[in-house]
Amino acid sequence: MHRFTVIFEDGPVDMDRIARSGQMFRWRVVDGGWEILDGDHHFRVRSSGPASFEVEGNQPEEVFRRLFRLEVRHDETIERILAIGPELEPFCRDRVGLRLMRPHSRAETLFSFLCSANNHVSRITSMVWKLASYGGAGFPSVARIASVTEQELRETGFGYRGATIPRVAATLAGRGGEAFLDELASAGFSVARQELLALPGVGRKLADCICLFALDYGESVPIDTHIWQVMTRLYYPQWAGTSLTESRYETAAGDFRDRFGELAGAAHQFLFVDNMERYRDRKAPLSS
C-alpha cells in the first residue's frame, strides 16, 4: 500500500465536480473523501488543505499524478485555451477546479462509454459498476466481458447495450484485447478513430469519447446534441435549430480541432460540464 501527500500547485481541484463530469464512472464518496477505481488501480483521497490531498492506494504517487495530468500545469492549460478562444471564458472561469483526467484502464474506459449511449451519468455509473462485478479485484478483461451473454446484461438493466457490449468485446478479443487498445493509443488519432468506428455500435461521438478518454488523444472532440446547441450559438448561427448530421458533426469537430489542437478535448470538457450542470440545475426541485 502506498501513502503520500499531493499538493496541486497549478490551481484548485474540485473532486466532486470531476467525479460527476462523465469522464470516469467508478468514483464514490467514502469516509469524507473519495475512492477512485480505475481498472485494477484504486486510490482513496482525502482533502487536507485548499489544494492538498492525502492519498492511499495500490499504486505509487507517479501513477496518481499521471491520472490527474500533473505533468502539465492546469492553470496554464486554461490560459492557453482562452488565448485561442476568449469566448470560452465563462465556461472555464466558473469551473477552474475541473480537470481533464487520464484513466489508466483503456478497456474500462471504452466499455464505460459503450454504456453511455443515450444515457445519463447516474445510470452509466450503475452499469459500469455492474460490469466491474465480473472482474473480481479489478475491472474484467476484454475476454471476460466477451464471455458475458446478452441475456445476462439485459436482465441487469443494460437494454440494447447488452447486445453491443459482448459483440465489441469479442471483436477486440479477436484482435488482441487490451494490447490492441494500446496499439490504437500509438497509431495516431485518425487511424484510431477509424478503427473504433468499425466496431459494432460505435458511432462518431462514442469513437471520439474513447479517443479522448481511453486513448489520450487530446485533439478529439465528442459532440452530442447538447454540445451541438452550444456550438451553433458560439460558432454556427446559420445552423441554429438544425439537427446534428454526420456532415455537420465532422465540420464542427474538425473546426474545433483545427483551432484548439491538442487542447480541443480539454476545451470541449468545459463546454460539456457547463451544459450538464445547467441541465441538472434546471431539473433540480425548487427550494421551499
C-alpha positions in Angstrom: 0.0 0.0 0.0 1.3 3.5 -0.9 0.6 6.6 1.1 1.6 10.1 0.0 0.5 13.8 0.0 -0.2 15.5 -3.3 -0.3 19.3 -3.5 -2.0 20.7 -6.6 0.2 23.8 -7.2 -1.4 24.7 -10.5 -4.8 25.8 -9.4 -7.8 24.5 -7.5 -9.1 20.9 -7.9 -12.8 20.1 -7.4 -13.0 16.4 -6.7 -16.8 16.4 -6.5 -17.1 18.1 -9.9 -14.6 15.8 -11.5 -16.5 12.8 -10.1 -19.7 13.9 -11.8 -18.1 15.1 -15.0 -18.7 12.0 -17.1 -15.0 11.0 -17.6 -14.7 8.1 -15.2 -17.5 6.3 -13.5 -16.1 4.4 -10.5 -15.7 7.3 -8.1 -17.6 7.2 -4.8 -17.6 9.2 -1.5 -16.1 7.2 1.3 -15.5 8.4 4.9 -15.5 12.0 3.9 -13.2 11.5 1.0 -13.3 9.8 -2.4 -12.5 6.4 -3.6 -11.3 6.2 -7.2 -11.2 2.8 -9.0 -9.7 2.6 -12.5 -9.1 -0.9 -13.8 -7.0 -2.6 -11.2 -5.9 0.7 -9.7 -7.5 2.2 -6.6 -6.9 5.3 -4.6 -8.6 6.8 -1.5 -8.3 10.6 -1.4 -9.0 12.9 1.4 -8.6 16.7 1.4 -6.0 18.0 3.9 -6.0 21.7 2.8 -7.2 24.0 0.0 -5.1 22.2 -2.6 -3.6 19.4 -0.6 -4.8 15.8 -0.5 -3.7 12.7 1.4 -3.8 9.7 -0.9 -3.7 6.0 -0.1 -3.7 3.4 -2.9 -2.2 0.3 -4.5 -0.2 2.5 -6.9 2.7 4.9 -6.3 2.4 8.7 -6.5 3.6 9.0 -10.1 0.6 6.9 -11.2 -1.8 9.2 -9.3 -0.1 12.3 -10.8 -0.4 10.9 -14.3 -4.2 10.2 -13.7 -4.6 13.9 -12.9 -2.2 15.1 -15.6 0.0 16.9 -13.1 2.9 16.9 -15.5 1.1 19.8 -17.2 0.1 22.9 -15.3 -3.7 23.2 -15.3 -3.8 27.0 -14.9 -1.5 27.3 -18.0 -3.8 25.0 -19.9 -6.8 27.2 -19.2 -4.8 30.3 -20.2 -3.8 28.7 -23.5 -7.4 27.7 -24.2 -8.6 31.3 -23.5 -5.8 32.8 -25.6 -7.2 30.9 -28.6 -10.9 31.1 -27.7 -11.7 34.0 -25.4 -15.4 33.2 -26.0 -14.9 30.2 -23.7 -14.1 32.5 -20.7 -17.5 31.9 -18.9 -17.3 28.2 -19.4 -13.7 27.9 -18.0 -13.6 30.5 -15.3 -16.6 29.2 -13.4 -15.1 25.7 -13.5 -11.4 26.1 -12.8 -11.5 23.1 -10.5 -12.4 20.8 -13.4 -9.6 18.6 -14.7 -9.3 16.5 -17.9 -8.4 13.1 -16.5 -6.2 10.4 -18.0 -7.6 7.0 -16.9 -5.2 4.1 -16.7 -7.6 1.3 -17.9 -8.3 1.7 -21.6 -10.7 -1.2 -21.5 -12.8 0.1 -18.6 -13.0 3.5 -20.2 -14.1 2.0 -23.6 -16.8 -0.1 -22.1 -17.9 2.8 -19.8 -18.6 4.8 -22.9 -20.4 2.0 -24.6 -22.7 2.2 -21.6 -23.1 6.0 -22.2 -25.0 5.8 -25.5 -28.4 7.6 -25.0 -27.8 7.5 -21.3 -27.2 9.8 -18.3 -24.3 9.8 -15.8 -26.0 8.1 -12.8 -27.3 5.2 -15.0 -23.9 4.9 -16.7 -22.3 4.7 -13.3 -24.6 1.9 -12.2 -23.9 -0.1 -15.4 -20.1 0.3 -15.1 -20.2 -1.0 -11.5 -22.2 -4.0 -12.7 -19.7 -4.7 -15.4 -16.9 -4.3 -12.8 -18.5 -7.1 -10.7 -17.5 -9.6 -13.4 -13.8 -8.8 -12.7 -13.2 -9.7 -9.1 -10.5 -7.4 -7.7 -10.2 -5.2 -10.8 -12.2 -4.4 -13.9 -12.8 -7.6 -16.0 -10.6 -8.3 -19.0 -11.9 -7.9 -22.6 -12.0 -11.7 -22.9 -14.1 -11.9 -19.7 -16.6 -9.4 -20.9 -16.8 -11.2 -24.3 -18.0 -14.3 -22.3 -20.9 -12.5 -20.7 -24.2 -13.1 -22.5 -26.5 -10.5 -23.9 -29.3 -12.0 -21.8 -27.3 -11.6 -18.6 -26.7 -7.9 -19.4 -30.3 -7.2 -20.5 -31.6 -8.8 -17.3 -29.5 -6.4 -15.2 -30.7 -3.3 -17.0 -28.3 -2.7 -19.9 -31.1 -2.7 -22.5 -29.9 -2.8 -26.1 -26.4 -2.2 -24.9 -26.5 -5.8 -23.6 -26.1 -6.9 -27.3 -23.4 -4.3 -28.2 -21.0 -4.8 -25.3 -20.3 -8.5 -25.8 -20.0 -8.1 -29.5 -17.4 -5.3 -29.2 -15.6 -7.3 -26.5 -15.5 -10.4 -28.8 -14.2 -8.2 -31.7 -11.5 -6.7 -29.5 -10.5 -10.0 -28.0 -10.0 -11.4 -31.5 -7.6 -8.6 -32.2 -5.5 -8.8 -29.1 -7.8 -7.3 -26.4 -6.0 -4.8 -24.2 -2.9 -5.0 -26.3 -4.9 -3.9 -29.4 -6.1 -0.8 -27.4 -2.5 0.0 -26.6 -1.7 -0.2 -30.3 -4.5 2.2 -31.1 -3.2 4.7 -28.5 0.0 5.0 -30.5 -1.5 4.7 -34.0 -2.4 8.3 -34.4 -5.8 9.9 -33.9 -7.2 9.4 -37.4 -6.2 5.8 -37.6 -7.5 5.0 -34.1 -10.8 6.7 -34.8 -11.4 4.8 -38.0 -10.7 1.5 -36.2 -13.1 2.4 -33.4 -15.8 3.4 -35.9 -15.5 -0.1 -37.4 -16.6 -1.7 -34.0 -20.2 -2.8 -33.6 -22.5 0.0 -32.4 -19.7 2.7 -32.2 -20.6 5.9 -33.9 -18.7 9.2 -34.2 -19.5 10.5 -30.7 -18.6 7.2 -28.9 -15.4 6.9 -31.0 -14.4 10.4 -30.1 -15.1 9.8 -26.4 -13.0 6.7 -26.5 -10.2 8.5 -28.3 -10.2 11.3 -25.8 -10.5 9.4 -22.5 -9.2 5.9 -23.2 -6.6 6.6 -25.8 -5.4 10.1 -24.6 -5.9 11.9 -27.9 -6.3 15.5 -26.7 -7.4 16.6 -30.2 -10.6 14.5 -30.0 -13.9 16.4 -29.8 -17.0 14.4 -28.9 -20.2 16.2 -29.9 -23.7 15.3 -28.7 -26.9 17.2 -29.3 -26.3 19.5 -26.3 -22.8 20.4 -27.3 -24.1 21.0 -30.8 -26.5 23.6 -29.5 -23.7 25.4 -27.7 -21.5 25.3 -30.8 -24.2 26.7 -33.0 -24.7 29.5 -30.6 -21.0 30.3 -30.5 -19.8 29.4 -34.0 -22.5 28.4 -36.4 -25.5 30.7 -36.0 -26.6 29.8 -39.5 -27.2 26.2 -38.3 -29.1 27.2 -35.1 -32.1 24.9 -34.6 -30.8 22.3 -37.1 -30.1 18.7 -36.4 -26.6 17.3 -36.0 -26.0 15.4 -39.2 -22.8 13.4 -39.9 -21.5 16.2 -42.2 -22.1 18.9 -39.6 -20.5 16.8 -36.9 -17.4 16.4 -38.9 -17.3 20.1 -39.8 -17.8 21.2 -36.2 -15.4 18.7 -34.7 -12.8 19.4 -37.4 -13.0 23.2 -37.0 -12.7 22.9 -33.2 -9.7 20.5 -33.5 -8.0 22.8 -36.1 -8.4 25.8 -33.8 -7.5 24.3 -30.4 -5.2 21.4 -31.5 -4.2 19.1 -28.6 -6.3 21.3 -26.2 -9.5 20.7 -28.1 -10.6 17.9 -25.8 -9.9 19.9 -22.6 -11.8 22.9 -24.1 -14.7 20.6 -25.0 -14.9 19.2 -21.5 -15.6 22.7 -20.1 -18.5 23.1 -22.6 -19.8 19.6 -21.7 -19.8 20.1 -18.0 -21.3 23.5 -18.2 -24.2 22.1 -20.2 -24.6 19.1 -17.9 -24.6 21.2 -14.8 -27.1 23.7 -16.2 -29.4 20.8 -17.2 -29.0 19.4 -13.7 -29.9 22.8 -12.2 -33.0 23.0 -14.4 -34.1 19.5 -13.3 -33.5 20.2 -9.6 -36.6 20.8 -7.4 -37.3 24.4 -6.3 -36.4 25.1 -2.7 -39.3 25.9 -0.4 
